Amino acid sequence: MKARTSVNALLQLRGVSRRYGDRQALRPIDLDLAAGSCTALFGHNGSGKSTLLRIACGRDAPTTGTARFAGRKVTEDDPEVRARVAVVGDSVACYPDLTVREHLELVTVAHAVDDAQAWIDQVLADRRLAGHAHALPGSLSSGQLQSLLLAAALVRPRDLLVLDEPEQRLDPDARARLAALLVAEKADGVAVLLATHQAELALEVADHMVALEDGEVVEEGSPAEVLEKLGVRS
């Protein structure tokens, strides 16, 4: 599918597809994402959203096509990609013996974050985790674990933020804070690529929406336009 083109695209996908054996998980797609903008991927489970996100951040390689970030081929082996792309995945993976704060400290050490403790304190407060800073993952609720994943992405440098259904396991108040957070990320010049089931989140945050079904783009445009064509009520 032919996407909008942008000479200022930070992330650029061209003819990207993915096949696993006999299964075509993602058909060829073009996508441009500029700094300070958000594209939302919308669709049911198995529609190809997560596959596209994994290719965009270098966690998977396309069968055909190219994925470039800041002009460089996207791969997790590239230290620049690792340094500038933050990912919130679709599963919660934590070290069972590390506290919430220790998880964030590990991230700041890996990315050589200046004034790390101040950043951690701020993010813990923003994500409503300050009272759980010394808790182990096993004692957290599912929503708190999701907030920990978000916090880990926020204590490190980033130019591209890739999120796979970050609204999962969050209560309505936390989802509202998530929307405000992503709007603030855009205002800071971060490019946001978001997979979501939630129409409200896409309408609040995204500038552009791509609807996928069975690995193929079925609609594309502004979130309001796409949701109307799909008959989805917010």
N, C-alpha and C positions, 0 to 999 in steps of 0.2 A: 504494500500500500504506500502511496506517495504522501509524505507528510509535508507540513509547512517547512520551508527552508529558512535558515537564519545564519547570516554571516557571523553573528556573535554567539553562536551556539557553543556552550561549554561541553555538553554531551551531544554526540552525533552518532546515530545509528543509521546504517545504510544497508538495506536488503537483508536484515538480520533474521535468521530463522533457526529453529532447533528441532532436530529429530532424535528420538531415543529408540533405536532399533526400527521397528515398523511403525512406531507412533510419531506422528507429526505434532509436536507440542506447540510449536509456534511457526506460523507461515510468514513469509518475508514481510518485513515492516521497516519503514523509515521513521525516524523520530529525531527532532531537534529540541534541546532544552537549554535555554539561556540562563545566565546568572540572574538571580532575583525573581525567577518565575517558578511556577509549579505545574506539572502535568500529572493528572490523576488517571490511573488505569482502573477501569471499572468492569466487573464481570463476575460470574459465578466461579466457585472453586473448579479448577481444571480448565479455566478459559485461556490460560497462558500468561497471566499476570506475573506470577512468581518466577516463571522461566525468563521473562523479559527483564525483570529486576536483577536476577542473578547474572545475566549477560551484561547488563548496564554497569554493574559494579565489579565485574571481573571474576565472579565466583563460578561462572560457567562460560564455556566458549561457544560461539554460534556455529552451527553446521555450515551456514552460508552467510555472506555479508561481513561487514566490519562494524566494530564499536570503537569510537574514539572519545577520549576525554582530554580536553585542552590540547587537541591535535595529536595525542599519543594513543597508540593502540591500548585498549583497556585490557589489563591483566592484573591479577593479584600479585604477580611477581614483580611488578613495577613499583618501586618504592614511592614514586610521586603519586601514583594512584592510591596506594595504601594511605599515604599521608593526607590526602585531600578529600577522600571519599569516606563518609561515615554511613554505616548500614545498621538499620534496625530490622532484623529478620522476622520470619513467621513462627519461630519457635523460641522458647526460653531456655537458654543454655548458660548455666552458672556453675561456678566452683562451689561445692557444698560446704567447704571449710573456710571460705572467705566471707567476711561481713560485707554489707552493702558498701560501706566506705572503702574497704580494702579492694573491692572490685573496681571502684572508680579510681583509686590510687594506682592500681595496676595499669589502667588505661592512660593516665597522665604520665606515668613513667615511660610507657611504650612510645608515647608521642612527644616526650620532652616538653611538657606543658609548663610554662612559667607561672609562678604564683599558684601552684596547683591546689594547695589547701583552700585558698580563697575561692577558686573556681568550684571545687567540690562542695564547699559550704553553700555557695549560691545555688548550685544545681540541686542539691538535696532539698533546700528550702523550696525552690520553684516546683519540684516534682512531688512535694508533700512527703518526703522521705527522711526529713531531719530527725524525726522521732524513732526512725528505724535504722539509723546509721550503723549501729553496732549489732544489728540482727543478722542472722544467717538466712540464706535463701529459703531453707525449709520452713521457716517460721512466717514467711510472707504470704499474703493473699495473692491470687492470680493477677489482680490489678496492680498490686505493688511490685510484683515481678516485672510486669510490662513497663511500669514506670522506671524500674532499674535499667531495663534495656535502653529506654529513651535517655536516661541520665548518662549512661556510658557513651552514647553518641554525642552528647552535648558538652562533655568535659574535654573534648579533643578538638583540634583544628578541623575545619571542613569547608569545602566549597560546594560539594554536592552531598545532599542528604537523601538516602534511598530508604524508603520505609515500606514494609510489607504488612498491610492491615494493622497499623499501630493502634487503632481504636479497639482492637480485640481486648476483652477482659477489663475494659475501663468503664466506670460508671458514668452517668450523664455529666456530672460536674467535671470529672477528669477528662472526658471527651471535649468539653468546652475549653478547658485549659490547653489541651492538645491543639485545637484549632488556632487559639491565640498564639501559641508557641510557633506553629508553622508559618503563620502570617508574619511574625517577628523575624523568623529566619529569612524569609523572602526580603523583608525590609533591610536586612543586613547584607543582602547580596548573595545569599546561598541559593543554589538551584535545588529544587525539591522534586523528587520523583516518587510518587505515592500510589500504592495499590490499596484500594478500599472497596468495601461493600456498602459503605454508608454514604448515601446521596447528600445528606446535610453537610458532612465534612468536606466533600468535594466542592460543593457550592460555596462554602465559606473560604476555602483555601486555594483552590485550583484556578488557573487561568485557562487551562486547556484540558480536555478529557478525551481519552481513547477508550472506547468500549470494545471488549474482546469476547469472542465466543468460539469455542473449539479451536483456539489458537489463531484466530483470524480477526482482523479489525472489521467491525460491523457498523460503527458510527464514530465520528470524530468531529470535534468542534468545542465551543464553550460548554461548560458543565450544564448550564440551563438548556442549551439547544439539544445536547445529546440525551439528557434525561427526558426531555419532552418527546423526542423521537422514539425513545425506548418505552415510553409510557410509565415511567417511574415517578412516583410522587415523593417529594421530600418531606 
